[in-house]
Amino acid sequence: MAAVDEIVFHQLLHWHHFYDASTLGVGLLSDGLLHTGELLALVAGCFLFADLLRRRALAPAHAWAGFFTGLGVFQLFDGIVDHKLLRVHQIRYDVDITLYDWAWNAAGLVLLFLGITLTVRARRHASATA
């Protein structure tokens, strides 16, 4: 989700930077640091995923559940902590952000709910087959 946020909202739409309370240069630097962290996490996740495949230990239902739960948690953390509590940036500027905030956090809730639902189903399926 960090990659989607960085690429779509930071780079393509130019709506905000990770840290907007300073100069444009600091904003761009903060975007680069966020992108670096996100890429490192993505690469590490790919190695862990490949290891699960190699060991034939991948449980696809649990993997999808974790994927959607992670998307939702990131989206809500960004929307609540970064946008509202820390105020490091907003979704957009020079517009009424109320609708954007609701849409952003609602999307995070939907993703989180989907992840939790998939987790419950995966656990039930694992218990039934064990």
C-alpha positions as CSV (number, residue, x, y, z in Angstrom):
1,M,0.0,0.0,0.0
2,A,2.9,2.3,0.6
3,A,4.0,1.8,-3.0
4,V,0.5,2.7,-4.2
5,D,0.4,5.8,-2.0
6,E,3.9,6.9,-3.1
7,I,3.5,6.3,-6.8
8,V,-0.1,7.4,-7.3
9,F,-0.6,10.3,-4.7
10,H,3.0,11.5,-4.4
11,Q,4.5,11.1,-7.9
12,L,1.6,10.9,-10.4
13,L,-1.0,13.2,-8.9
14,H,1.5,15.5,-6.9
15,W,-1.1,15.8,-4.1
16,H,1.3,15.7,-1.3
17,H,4.7,14.5,0.0
18,F,5.4,12.3,2.9
19,Y,6.4,15.3,4.9
20,D,4.9,18.6,3.8
21,A,5.7,20.9,6.8
22,S,8.9,22.1,5.3
23,T,10.4,23.0,1.9
24,L,9.8,21.2,-1.4
25,G,13.3,19.7,-1.1
26,V,12.6,18.2,2.3
27,G,9.3,16.9,0.9
28,L,11.0,15.2,-2.0
29,L,13.7,13.8,0.4
30,S,11.0,12.4,2.6
31,D,9.3,10.8,-0.4
32,G,12.6,9.2,-1.4
33,L,13.1,7.8,2.1
34,L,9.6,6.5,2.2
35,H,10.1,4.9,-1.2
36,T,13.4,3.3,-0.1
37,G,11.8,1.8,3.0
38,E,8.8,0.6,1.0
39,L,11.0,-1.0,-1.6
40,L,13.2,-2.7,1.1
41,A,10.1,-4.1,2.7
42,L,8.8,-5.3,-0.7
43,V,12.0,-7.0,-1.6
44,A,12.2,-8.7,1.9
45,G,8.6,-9.8,1.5
46,C,9.4,-11.3,-1.9
47,F,12.4,-13.3,-0.4
48,L,10.2,-14.5,2.4
49,F,7.4,-15.5,-0.1
50,A,10.0,-17.3,-2.2
51,D,11.3,-19.2,0.8
52,L,7.8,-20.3,1.7
53,L,7.3,-21.5,-1.9
54,R,10.7,-23.3,-1.8
55,R,9.8,-25.1,1.4
56,R,6.3,-25.8,0.1
57,A,5.0,-24.1,3.3
58,L,2.8,-21.4,1.6
59,A,-0.8,-21.4,2.7
60,P,-2.4,-19.2,0.0
61,A,-5.5,-18.4,2.0
62,H,-3.4,-17.2,4.9
63,A,-1.2,-15.2,2.5
64,W,-4.1,-13.4,1.0
65,A,-5.5,-12.7,4.4
66,G,-2.2,-11.2,5.5
67,F,-1.9,-9.2,2.3
68,F,-5.3,-7.5,2.7
69,T,-4.9,-7.0,6.4
70,G,-1.6,-5.3,5.8
71,L,-3.1,-3.1,3.2
72,G,-5.9,-2.0,5.5
73,V,-3.6,-1.5,8.5
74,F,-1.2,0.7,6.5
75,Q,-4.1,2.7,5.0
76,L,-5.7,3.4,8.4
77,F,-2.4,4.1,10.1
78,D,-1.6,6.6,7.3
79,G,-5.0,8.2,7.4
80,I,-5.3,8.5,11.2
81,V,-1.8,8.8,12.5
82,D,0.1,10.5,9.7
83,H,-2.8,12.7,8.4
84,K,-4.6,13.6,11.6
85,L,-2.5,13.0,14.7
86,L,1.0,13.9,13.5
87,R,-0.1,16.0,10.5
88,V,3.0,15.2,8.5
89,H,0.8,15.6,5.4
90,Q,-2.8,15.7,4.2
91,I,-4.2,13.8,1.2
92,R,-4.7,17.1,-0.7
93,Y,-4.3,20.8,-0.2
94,D,-6.4,23.8,-1.1
95,V,-9.6,21.8,-1.1
96,D,-12.1,20.6,1.5
97,I,-10.4,17.4,2.6
98,T,-13.4,15.9,4.5
99,L,-14.5,13.7,1.6
100,Y,-10.9,12.6,0.9
101,D,-10.4,11.7,4.6
102,W,-13.6,9.7,4.7
103,A,-12.8,7.9,1.4
104,W,-9.2,7.2,2.5
105,N,-10.1,5.8,5.8
106,A,-13.2,3.9,4.5
107,A,-11.0,2.2,1.9
108,G,-8.6,1.2,4.7
109,L,-11.5,-0.2,6.7
110,V,-12.8,-2.2,3.7
111,L,-9.3,-3.6,3.1
112,L,-8.9,-4.4,6.8
113,F,-12.4,-6.0,7.1
114,L,-11.6,-8.1,4.0
115,G,-8.3,-9.2,5.5
116,I,-9.9,-10.2,8.8
117,T,-12.7,-12.0,7.0
118,L,-10.2,-14.0,5.0
119,T,-8.2,-14.7,8.1
120,V,-11.2,-16.2,9.9
121,R,-12.0,-18.3,6.8
122,A,-8.5,-19.5,6.5
123,R,-8.4,-20.5,10.1
124,R,-11.7,-22.3,9.9
125,H,-10.5,-24.2,6.8
126,A,-7.2,-25.1,8.4
127,S,-9.0,-26.4,11.5
128,A,-11.5,-28.4,9.5
129,T,-8.7,-30.1,7.5
130,A,-6.4,-30.8,10.4
